[in-house]
Amino acid sequence: MKRNERRRHSLIFKTTGLMILSFLVLLLISTASFAAQERGDPAAQVATELAERWGVRVESMRLTAANHMLDFRYTVLDAEKAAPLFVRKTHPKLLHTKSGARLAVHSGAKVGPMRNSNPPVKGKTYFIIFGNKGGLVKAGDRVDVVIGEFTTKGLVVEG
C-alpha cells in the first residue's frame, strides 16, 4: 500500500510541477510581448496599428513557385475594417525596397488575378500572389505592400 501511495504522490508532484512550469512559460511569453509593445518595438507597433485601423494581421510574405511568385498572407480580425482591401477595382502593388520595382498581382489566363475580392470573413486567412519576374525579389529582401490606402512597410521576404 505504501508503494502505491508513493507512486501516487510522485505523480501528483510531477503533474503539479509541469503545471507550474507551463504557467511560468506563458507568463514569460506574455510579459515579453507586452514589454516589446511598451518599449516601442516597431514590428509590434505596426501590427497593432494594422489591427486597429485595417482589422488585419499580416502572417507572412514568402517566395513561392520556384521564386517566380511572392505569397502575401494576412488574417482578417475585423471584416468591416478590412473591407477596403477586398475591393475589386483596387490593384495591390508590391514595392521592392532595394530596387524600387513595383510588382503587380499575378493574373493567370484562366483564373484571373490571384487575390480575393469577395467580402472578408473574420478569422479567415487570405492570400495575394504577386509576380516576381526574373526572380528580382530574394529571400531576406524587404518589401512594402500597398492596397489602396493600406500600406504595410518593411516586410521581410521568407525563403
SVG drawing of the C-alpha trace seen along z (x, -y; Angstrom):
<svg xmlns="http://www.w3.org/2000/svg" viewBox="-19 -56 38 58">
<polyline fill="none" stroke="black" stroke-width="0.4" points="0.0,0.0 2.8,-2.4 4.4,-1.8 1.1,-2.8 0.8,-5.9 4.4,-6.9 3.7,-6.5 0.5,-8.5 2.3,-11.3 5.1,-11.2 2.7,-11.5 0.9,-14.4 4.2,-16.3 5.2,-15.8 1.9,-17.0 1.9,-20.0 5.4,-20.8 4.5,-20.7 1.5,-22.9 3.6,-25.5 6.3,-25.3 3.7,-25.8 2.2,-28.8 5.6,-30.4 6.5,-29.9 3.1,-31.5 3.7,-34.4 7.2,-34.9 5.9,-35.0 3.1,-37.4 5.4,-39.7 7.9,-39.7 5.2,-40.5 3.9,-43.3 7.4,-44.7 8.1,-44.8 5.0,-46.9 5.8,-49.1 9.4,-49.9 8.3,-50.8 9.2,-47.7 8.4,-48.8 7.1,-45.4 4.7,-45.3 3.6,-48.8 2.9,-48.2 1.0,-45.0 -1.2,-46.9 -1.8,-49.8 -2.8,-47.4 -5.2,-45.5 -6.8,-48.7 -7.1,-50.6 -7.5,-47.9 -8.7,-44.9 -5.9,-42.6 -2.8,-40.8 0.0,-40.1 1.0,-36.5 3.8,-36.2 5.5,-37.2 7.1,-34.2 8.7,-33.3 6.8,-30.5 6.6,-28.7 10.4,-28.3 10.9,-32.0 8.8,-33.2 6.0,-34.5 5.5,-36.1 2.8,-34.9 1.4,-37.6 -0.8,-36.1 -3.0,-38.0 -5.8,-37.2 -8.9,-39.3 -9.6,-40.3 -12.5,-42.7 -14.4,-42.2 -15.8,-45.7 -12.4,-47.4 -10.8,-45.0 -13.4,-45.5 -11.4,-48.2 -8.7,-45.6 -11.2,-43.4 -12.5,-46.0 -12.1,-44.5 -11.2,-47.9 -8.2,-48.3 -5.0,-47.0 -2.5,-45.8 1.2,-46.5 4.3,-45.1 7.2,-47.6 10.7,-46.1 12.7,-48.4 16.2,-47.6 15.4,-48.2 12.3,-50.4 10.5,-48.0 6.7,-47.7 5.3,-44.2 1.7,-43.5 -0.7,-40.8 -0.1,-37.7 -3.0,-37.1 -3.4,-33.7 -5.1,-33.3 -7.8,-31.0 -8.1,-32.1 -7.6,-35.8 -6.0,-37.9 -4.6,-35.7 -6.3,-37.6 -9.7,-37.5 -12.3,-40.2 -15.2,-38.5 -16.4,-40.1 -14.0,-39.3 -14.8,-36.9 -13.5,-37.4 -10.9,-34.8 -10.1,-33.7 -6.6,-33.9 -6.3,-35.3 -3.6,-35.5 -2.4,-37.7 0.1,-36.3 2.5,-38.8 4.6,-38.0 8.4,-38.0 9.6,-38.1 13.2,-37.2 13.5,-36.4 14.1,-40.1 13.0,-39.7 15.2,-37.4 14.7,-35.9 15.7,-38.4 14.8,-41.4 12.3,-44.0 9.1,-44.8 6.1,-47.1 2.5,-46.0 0.1,-48.8 -3.6,-48.1 -5.4,-51.4 -4.7,-53.4 -3.5,-50.3 0.3,-50.1 2.5,-47.8 6.2,-48.5 9.4,-46.6 8.1,-43.1 11.0,-40.6 10.6,-38.0 11.0,-34.5 12.6,-31.8"/>
</svg>
